Amino acid sequence: MSNHDYSFETQLLHNQYKFDPATGGVSVPVQYASTYHQPSVDKFGKYDYSRSLNPTREAVEEIIAGLEGGTRGFAFSSGMAAISTAFLLLSQGDHVVVTEDVYGGTFRMVSQVLTRFGIEHTFVDMTDLAAVKEAVRPNTKLFYAETPSNPLMKVTDIQAISDIAKEHGALTFVDNTFMTPYLQRPLELGADIVLHSATKFLGGHSDTVSGLAVVKDEELGNRLYSLQNAFGAVLGVQDAWLVMRGIKTLSVRMQQSQENAIKIANFLKDHPLVKKVHYPGFEDHPQYEIHKKQSYGPGAVLSFELESEQLLKDFVNNVKLPVFAVSLGAVESILSYPTKMSHAAMPAEEREKRGISGSLLRLSVGLESADDMIKDFAESLRVSSAHASHQGGIR
């Protein structure tokens, strides 16, 4: 019985790295060596220098490749290192079509760095396939999707975008950070490269910064490996080990966080001080059916808009359980303010154009009791509303 005959949950634990063949240790050894002794001038071993290949990093790379259904995986020093290195597959004069409400770091890379090297871009609402087709130019070489998008949770039809890309001989990259391979596998839907900030749900414990990429095609894998080796932003061995440890509990963490997120999203949706909740688990979400078709659940991230910026400030000051911080995908719930955190790199007019308002909060739901979170949110909104009324009403 091969590993792929097992369910995803079993594959998280039962792969070729289940135990160390040399010692039987039920953990991947952390190999700190930077360089490796070679047998002779004429005969070199598999490892020569750890930027090129390290056995600990190799383990996490092979594990993520298996989980995403790809041919080869790559581990980088951050999610942005993975994304930026993948962008280096492009050349001067190429054009990329990008999801408009993409993560701020990706926006910065595309708009401030790639442009300096003569790589053009068009931001587009990828939920609108007609607009995507209209954005295509003769030099379009890449379609870059993030689904659900950050922070408005818009859903891109991965299969449809991949088909458009293939018609034009272009590649499709998908940032799968929010969903993870537990809930969505873009390579099975036609994507060429799937990308992760493994800092988030894959690592899952707010204790490592790391990025992963997986390719479907072997030749593309060789090209990406060459760039990884040349650029050198590889994942350190301790972080590789932490990501592997996090991956072992991915299914139970995602399942619990998602259950909690559904409860909290429903509470927020019914609250009079909440203008709008963005969550692909709602049947009235504009792309509900597409998300349901291409994923196994709505995930554990949502965003919501409060009645005013002042109410938002008071709410953040009063709420007790979630950490108010950058990042997401951890065992603890994390509340973020996209305007000044994840999307601070995006100019204000660009944020406003995309609907990322000053009264929007993003919530990554963790493993706390959903009932405790709801009580905390309800009390914080009550106190914040009373404070706003005392100040002269919610404006």
Secondary structure, DSSP 8 states (H G I E B T S, - for coil): --GGGS-HHHHTTSSTTSS-TTT--SS------SB---S-SS---S-SBTTT--HHHHHHHHHHHHHHT-SEEEEESSHHHHHHHHHTTS-TT-EEEEETT--HHHHHIIIIIGGGGT-EEEEE-TT-HHHHHHH--TTEEEEEEESS-TTT-----HHHHHHHHHHTT-EEEEE-TTTHHHH--GGGGT-SEEEEETTTTTT-SS----EEEEESSHHHHHHHHHHHHHH--B--HHHHHHHHHHHHTHHHHHHHHHHHHHHHHHHHHT-TTEEEEE-TTSTTSTTHHHHHHH-SS--SEEEEEES-HHHHHHHHHH--SSEE-S---SSS-EEE-TTTTTTTTS-HHHHHHHT--TTEEEEE--SS-HHHHHHHHHHHHHHHHHHHHHTTS--
